[in-house]
Structures are given as C-alpha cells and as structure tokens.
Amino acid sequence: MMSELSFDFDTPIDRRTLPGDKWGRYAGRDVLPLWVADMDFAAPPGVIEALQRRVAHGVFGYTAPWPELVAAVTDGLARDHGWHIEADWLVWLPGVVTGFNLACQIAGAAGDDVFSATPVYPPFLTAPGNAGRRLVSSVLKPDADRWGWDRAAVEATLTPRTRLLMLCNPHNPVGRVFDRAELAWLADLAERHDLLICSDEIHCGLVLDPDTPHIPIASLDEATARRTITLMAPSKTWNVPALYCAFAVIPDADLRRRYRRAMRGVVPPPNVLGMVATEAAYRDGGTWRAALLDYLRGNRARVAEAVARMPGLSMLPPQATYLAWIDCRGADLADPAGFFEAAGVGLSDGTPFGTPGFVRLNFGCPRAILDEALVRMARALEARTPRETPTTPGTP
Ligand SMILES: Cc1ncc(COP(=O)(O)O)c(C=O)c1O
C-alpha cells in the first residue's frame, strides 16, 4: 500500500476561485466551511487524466454506459466488498438522491408509509413526502462507544402501511458501518413486515476501520437481495459529486422493471464525464483511496481529541465517512451551528437531520484548515460569557 505521503492532501487548494457550494456560502467572510459533504481534495490523478483525455476528444454525443465501465463497477464491488453482481442488475442514475426518491415512488401506493431512522441525511426525510408517502421514524441510540438501533422503537414505529425501509449504510451522519448482526436483524424485519429495502451505500468506500468492513445488505442472502435496491456512486469516495453519476443495483427483475418504469421520461442517464470518472475511479482508484483513508483517520483522531477537550461537546468517532456528528446539548447553546458560524466555522446544523442540538463537521480537508477550525471552536466555547456557560443540571 502506498503511504499517504505519495499524494498531497495537505496543501490547500483555493476553491474560492470557482463557483461552488461549500466555499461559496461564506464568500467574503472569514468562515471555514466544514459543512456540505464534499472534500477539499483534488480527485485522484487517474480520474483527472481520464477526464482530460475524454475532454480532449471534443465530441460529447449521447453515450450509454459501455462494457468497460460496467466491468469496472462489477469488478470493484467484488474486489472491495465481496459482492458479486450481474451486469444487468445495474440501473444507471444521475444521483443517489434521485435513486431513493424513485424507491419511495414505487413502494406501495400513495398514502403508504416509509420508515427511516433519525438522525439521517436530510433528503431521506423529505423523499417520502415528495412521493405522496408518509415518513415514519424512530431515533438511533448511542451507547458507550457507538450509535445503534433501538430495536423495540423501530418495531413500534412500523405501521401496517409501512412499505419501505430506508437504510443509510455507512451512515451519514453518525458514521456507523452496520455489522452483520444488525443487517441480519434489519433484513429479518423487512421480511416479517414485507418491506422493500432501499439501502443508500454511497459512503461504502470510506470505511476508516479495516476491522469493520462494509457489508452490502443485499449480499446477505438471496431473499434480502430480492427486496433490495442498493444505491452507490463514486462521488463521495473519489470526491467527484458534481459529475453526477450513480447507480442502483436491483437483483430482482420485476422490481428493476418497476424502477425503470418510474424513471421513464423523467430521469436522464448520467453525464458522460461522470461515467468516465466512474470507470477510472472503480478500476484504478484503489491506491489513492487507501492513502485518503490514512489521511482521514488522522483527521478523525484530531477531531475526536479536540472535541473531547471542548466543554459541553461530545462525539462517538465515526467508523466511516469524513463526517463527525457532535453532540452540543451539554454546552447549552440555543443555536449551535449559528454559534460556531459566528466563531468562523461553518458546520451543518442537526435540525434538518431530525435531531436539533447536534452539528456535523466535515473533516475531509487539509489538516491546516481543520486545525484552525478546531482552535476557533475551542476558543469560542472558552470565551463565552458566564450566562452562556453550561450549567450542571440541579445546580442553581
Ligand atoms: C447518504 C447520502 N446519500 C446521498 C448523497 C448525495 O448523493 P447524490 O449527490 O448522488 O444525489 C449524500 C451526500 O452527501 C449522502 O451523504
């Protein structure tokens, strides 16, 4: 494995010279943006070279996915996750959010229920409503060292009209890589309640702990595969989200037909440059990914150490992703994201994820930026006036 020194993740790339959501939100202000889930790193050299070769050709006609692209993905899933899929299970999409909105549309009928646990990536919570379905949800619960399922609460939340279980694995924002026992429990739950499963596995290339490998839920057994739509993309792992290329893996032919029917006339295929990047990333992006994960492990440790020293803040370190989910409830801040933004750090507010009182910090950035952001956060907490200092419950 090549060391992290072989790629430069340390030198900041000035993203303010181009339009872009992450840095654009704070244009002209001294706020370090650690919010939206993209990284401040250049894509792997092999991906950039493949794009440059394709752009140099100069003709950008309609292009359906080609055999080498399909092979790069099917080989990649077998190599990286031990999941052997058939090429014709793939349904190409411009994005994963599109993919789970489609799943809501084909699950049951208008007025039926869709289950999702919170906190979760906010578009999970709006997708059911977009499709005329009702969201039912219960809360993930933390124990001493990790977030997990409150099984009784999930069972109690499911209604006779629940038709779809939406799963995020690895999980944004809590960073869990659900283990085989948890996935088997979810698969059994889906079987007992006859639920479709839509599993968003967009973060599966970003598992930080080698001893907790990602397991696609559809790889558990054939029965689970038949009821599952798995969504994946190169966008998070290789940092190419605005190239808009993703795919669903749908082993069951009937389910795949219903899914494709919902797409007809509405959902375009991916952009050709996105597909070029996808082929290069899945085929040749392994060395860069290994180096990235090394770097992210270092960043995760810095965040965990810094947060542990911040009064009133706590977090359970993520097993995957470059996202830290920080509990600010002990700091007694009326608006945690607003407080840190005023201190010069732009974080994601927990409220749209379904749990106020938390913030999400994106540590997919050079250490110099991360360290400065952590210093700003600590200083702001220490500099609070006595009225803003957290109180211990029970003390006057
Ligand atoms: C869990 C999850 N799903 C989907 C997306 C976005 O996917 P896409 O850009 O392919 O629609 C994100 C982006 O942060 C995400 O974290």
The ligand as an SDF file (V2000), in Angstrom:
LIG
                    3D

 16 16  0  0  0  0  0  0  0  0999 V2000
  -26.0930    9.3980    2.4550 C   0  0  0  0  0  0  0  0  0  0  0  0
  -26.0230   10.2640    1.2250 C   0  0  0  0  0  0  0  0  0  0  0  0
  -26.7630    9.9410    0.1550 N   0  0  0  0  0  0  0  0  0  0  0  0
  -26.7360   10.6910   -0.9720 C   0  0  0  0  0  0  0  0  0  0  0  0
  -25.9470   11.8200   -1.0530 C   0  0  0  0  0  0  0  0  0  0  0  0
  -25.9410   12.6390   -2.3040 C   0  0  0  0  0  0  0  0  0  0  0  0
  -25.9750   11.8180   -3.4250 O   0  0  0  0  0  0  0  0  0  0  0  0
  -26.1080   12.3940   -4.8900 P   0  0  0  0  0  0  0  0  0  0  0  0
  -25.2840   13.6370   -4.9580 O   0  0  0  0  0  0  0  0  0  0  0  0
  -25.5840   11.2890   -5.7450 O   0  0  0  0  0  0  0  0  0  0  0  0
  -27.5630   12.6390   -5.1350 O   0  0  0  0  0  0  0  0  0  0  0  0
  -25.1820   12.1980    0.0450 C   0  0  0  0  0  0  0  0  0  0  0  0
  -24.3840   13.4180    0.0100 C   0  0  0  0  0  0  0  0  0  0  0  0
  -23.9280   13.8970    0.9980 O   0  0  0  0  0  0  0  0  0  0  0  0
  -25.2100   11.3800    1.1980 C   0  0  0  0  0  0  0  0  0  0  0  0
  -24.4610   11.6620    2.2680 O   0  0  0  0  0  0  0  0  0  0  0  0
  1  2  1  0
  2  3  1  0
  2 15  2  0
  3  4  2  0
  4  5  1  0
  5  6  1  0
  5 12  2  0
  6  7  1  0
  7  8  1  0
  8  9  2  0
  8 10  1  0
  8 11  1  0
 12 13  1  0
 12 15  1  0
 13 14  2  0
 15 16  1  0
M  END
$$$$
